Amino acid sequence: MALAPPFSPAVPPERAMRLERAAGALAHEGKNPLHNMVMHLQLLAETVRDGEQGGAPAERHVQALRDGIGRVDALLQAFSDLASPAHLAPDIGAAISRAQLLFGYEARRGSVAVMQRGPASVPVQADPAFLCDLVCHAFLAGLALARDGALHIVVGTDGPRTRLELRSEGGAPRRDEAAPHLEAVRRLASEAGAELSADLAPAAPARLSLSFAHPR
């Protein structure tokens, strides 16, 4: 019996790779708020059982439950957007925030301090079907190249274009881990409508820069 190909023809390999990483990260990111909600639900039940039906203790547990529900909802929405990005507005600020939300576990696992500077919303002229994949792969490449160090993300205007720059500074860059994501960035940049420049010299901090035209 013939084996199925590793990727469906309808799903580009770079998207399948990114979704696989995102699914794993989602499983880890979702555990903490869910466990926290279980704990506060148990404490709330004990508070009610003991006759303390109102007041500060009960409100504290209810607020913790609200926060946990909000966190899980945001994670699921971000994953849904990654799975079907064509409907999203082409916004660099939103795309990098989405990547950080879903891949925060990857940053913690690699001991990478992520620092971002720039507006939260930066509309650009780009194909949203490719922009989401492009930014996610750039972020994952940056994390791998900043292992045990720092990833600096800067979003800003550069003349007639908007620039997203990721600079990795760290003690133990994982170039082999970054390689498939860098290759995906190279393939996706033109599809998304971005100009790519990169400085990946071993002796210097790694830098990826993606430049986009302003919206028409």
DOVOPA-404577 format. One record per residue (C-alpha): x, y, z. Coordinates in pm, whole numbers, padded with zeros to 5 digits, always signed. Example, Ala and Ser with C-alpha at 12.3 -4.5 7.8 and 13.67 -1.06 7.14 Angstrom:
<rs>
+--------+--------+--------+
:     px :     py :     pz :
+--------+--------+--------+
: +01230 : -00450 : +00780 :
: +01367 : -00106 : +00714 :
+--------+--------+--------+
</rs>
This chain:
<rs>
+--------+--------+--------+
:     px :     py :     pz :
+--------+--------+--------+
: +00000 : +00000 : +00000 :
: +00140 : +00337 : -00099 :
: +00207 : +00583 : +00180 :
: +00047 : +00926 : +00171 :
: +00284 : +01213 : +00092 :
: +00410 : +01405 : +00398 :
: +00219 : +01719 : +00292 :
: -00111 : +01752 : +00111 :
: -00078 : +01934 : -00222 :
: -00331 : +02186 : -00086 :
: -00108 : +02272 : +00212 :
: +00234 : +02424 : +00131 :
: +00517 : +02257 : +00327 :
: +00615 : +02579 : +00504 :
: +00256 : +02617 : +00630 :
: +00239 : +02256 : +00742 :
: +00567 : +02298 : +00931 :
: +00446 : +02617 : +01096 :
: +00110 : +02465 : +01192 :
: +00285 : +02165 : +01345 :
: +00500 : +02394 : +01561 :
: +00198 : +02609 : +01650 :
: -00010 : +02306 : +01752 :
: +00264 : +02188 : +01987 :
: +00304 : +02535 : +02132 :
: -00073 : +02571 : +02175 :
: -00085 : +02251 : +02380 :
: +00181 : +02387 : +02617 :
: +00048 : +02745 : +02631 :
: -00306 : +02626 : +02706 :
: -00209 : +02404 : +02998 :
: -00117 : +02679 : +03244 :
: -00444 : +02878 : +03228 :
: -00650 : +02557 : +03230 :
: -00469 : +02422 : +03537 :
: -00502 : +02762 : +03704 :
: -00876 : +02768 : +03630 :
: -00921 : +02420 : +03781 :
: -00742 : +02533 : +04097 :
: -00950 : +02849 : +04136 :
: -01273 : +02660 : +04063 :
: -01189 : +02420 : +04344 :
: -01108 : +02707 : +04581 :
: -01431 : +02884 : +04484 :
: -01628 : +02567 : +04554 :
: -01465 : +02543 : +04898 :
: -01546 : +02910 : +04966 :
: -01914 : +02854 : +04881 :
: -01925 : +02530 : +05079 :
: -01791 : +02709 : +05385 :
: -02069 : +02966 : +05359 :
: -01861 : +03256 : +05221 :
: -02084 : +03318 : +04919 :
: -01964 : +03670 : +04848 :
: -01687 : +03913 : +04923 :
: -01324 : +03940 : +04822 :
: -01224 : +03568 : +04828 :
: -01501 : +03465 : +04589 :
: -01445 : +03764 : +04361 :
: -01074 : +03687 : +04339 :
: -01141 : +03334 : +04219 :
: -01407 : +03449 : +03972 :
: -01168 : +03708 : +03826 :
: -00897 : +03443 : +03790 :
: -01144 : +03224 : +03601 :
: -01234 : +03515 : +03372 :
: -00864 : +03579 : +03304 :
: -00801 : +03214 : +03226 :
: -01096 : +03196 : +02988 :
: -00972 : +03511 : +02812 :
: -00623 : +03366 : +02776 :
: -00745 : +03037 : +02628 :
: -00985 : +03223 : +02395 :
: -00700 : +03444 : +02268 :
: -00477 : +03140 : +02205 :
: -00750 : +02955 : +02015 :
: -00831 : +03265 : +01807 :
: -00463 : +03312 : +01722 :
: -00434 : +02949 : +01615 :
: -00752 : +02980 : +01406 :
: -00605 : +03286 : +01234 :
: -00281 : +03099 : +01161 :
: -00475 : +02806 : +01015 :
: -00681 : +03030 : +00785 :
: -00497 : +03362 : +00733 :
: -00648 : +03472 : +00401 :
: -00927 : +03669 : +00573 :
: -00689 : +03867 : +00798 :
: -00602 : +04232 : +00742 :
: -00239 : +04269 : +00628 :
: -00099 : +04416 : +00951 :
: +00263 : +04362 : +01056 :
: +00203 : +04466 : +01417 :
: -00083 : +04220 : +01458 :
: +00112 : +03942 : +01283 :
: +00415 : +03970 : +01513 :
: +00190 : +03991 : +01822 :
: +00011 : +03674 : +01707 :
: +00344 : +03495 : +01660 :
: +00459 : +03597 : +02008 :
: +00133 : +03481 : +02166 :
: +00145 : +03137 : +02008 :
: +00521 : +03079 : +02024 :
: +00587 : +03226 : +02369 :
: +00658 : +02872 : +02488 :
: +00932 : +02841 : +02225 :
: +01095 : +03160 : +02355 :
: +01087 : +03037 : +02714 :
: +01219 : +02695 : +02618 :
: +01512 : +02856 : +02437 :
: +01578 : +03106 : +02720 :
: +01524 : +03394 : +02477 :
: +01424 : +03739 : +02602 :
: +01195 : +03894 : +02339 :
: +01190 : +04275 : +02322 :
: +00963 : +04460 : +02081 :
: +00953 : +04825 : +01981 :
: +00694 : +04985 : +01755 :
: +00318 : +05032 : +01712 :
: +00077 : +04749 : +01789 :
: -00099 : +04795 : +01453 :
: +00092 : +04864 : +01130 :
: -00110 : +04803 : +00811 :
: +00097 : +04721 : +00502 :
: +00045 : +04629 : +00141 :
: +00083 : +04251 : +00139 :
: -00099 : +03928 : +00061 :
: -00245 : +03817 : +00398 :
: -00250 : +03454 : +00287 :
: +00133 : +03458 : +00293 :
: +00207 : +03738 : +00541 :
: +00107 : +03534 : +00847 :
: +00331 : +03241 : +00748 :
: +00618 : +03475 : +00662 :
: +00616 : +03655 : +00997 :
: +00581 : +03331 : +01196 :
: +00878 : +03170 : +01021 :
: +01086 : +03487 : +01065 :
: +01001 : +03488 : +01437 :
: +01088 : +03117 : +01479 :
: +01415 : +03167 : +01291 :
: +01494 : +03463 : +01514 :
: +01429 : +03256 : +01828 :
: +01658 : +02977 : +01709 :
: +01937 : +03226 : +01630 :
: +01893 : +03398 : +01970 :
: +01915 : +03083 : +02184 :
: +02014 : +03178 : +02542 :
: +02013 : +03543 : +02441 :
: +01777 : +03814 : +02318 :
: +01556 : +03875 : +02015 :
: +01498 : +04243 : +01937 :
: +01196 : +04318 : +01717 :
: +01151 : +04663 : +01567 :
: +00855 : +04772 : +01355 :
: +00871 : +05115 : +01197 :
: +00848 : +05335 : +00888 :
: +01146 : +05367 : +00658 :
: +01060 : +05630 : +00394 :
: +00793 : +05495 : +00161 :
: +00803 : +05149 : +00321 :
: +00736 : +04978 : +00653 :
: +01013 : +04762 : +00796 :
: +01006 : +04467 : +01033 :
: +01351 : +04390 : +01170 :
: +01446 : +04096 : +01391 :
: +01793 : +04101 : +01545 :
: +01914 : +03794 : +01734 :
: +02183 : +03835 : +01997 :
: +02270 : +03527 : +02196 :
: +02527 : +03289 : +02328 :
: +02432 : +02969 : +02148 :
: +02253 : +03022 : +01815 :
: +02094 : +02707 : +01670 :
: +02163 : +02758 : +01300 :
: +02051 : +02408 : +01204 :
: +01717 : +02468 : +01377 :
: +01680 : +02807 : +01210 :
: +01764 : +02678 : +00860 :
: +01419 : +02545 : +00753 :
: +01250 : +02862 : +00881 :
: +01501 : +03083 : +00698 :
: +01438 : +02888 : +00379 :
: +01063 : +02937 : +00426 :
: +01119 : +03312 : +00478 :
: +01314 : +03331 : +00150 :
: +01037 : +03151 : -00039 :
: +00750 : +03343 : +00119 :
: +00890 : +03698 : +00104 :
: +00812 : +03752 : -00263 :
: +00472 : +03579 : -00231 :
: +00376 : +03813 : +00053 :
: +00502 : +04123 : -00131 :
: +00804 : +04185 : +00094 :
: +01165 : +04276 : +00026 :
: +01403 : +04063 : +00231 :
: +01752 : +04143 : +00350 :
: +01953 : +03933 : +00591 :
: +02288 : +03937 : +00767 :
: +02364 : +03591 : +00900 :
: +02743 : +03612 : +00938 :
: +02857 : +03381 : +01221 :
: +03064 : +03650 : +01396 :
: +02788 : +03912 : +01417 :
: +02431 : +03929 : +01555 :
: +02192 : +03770 : +01306 :
: +01953 : +04016 : +01142 :
: +01642 : +03965 : +00929 :
: +01469 : +04262 : +00771 :
: +01136 : +04253 : +00585 :
: +01023 : +04566 : +00403 :
: +00667 : +04630 : +00284 :
: +00499 : +04904 : +00083 :
: +00249 : +05123 : +00264 :
: -00120 : +05046 : +00202 :
: -00270 : +05208 : -00108 :
+--------+--------+--------+
</rs>
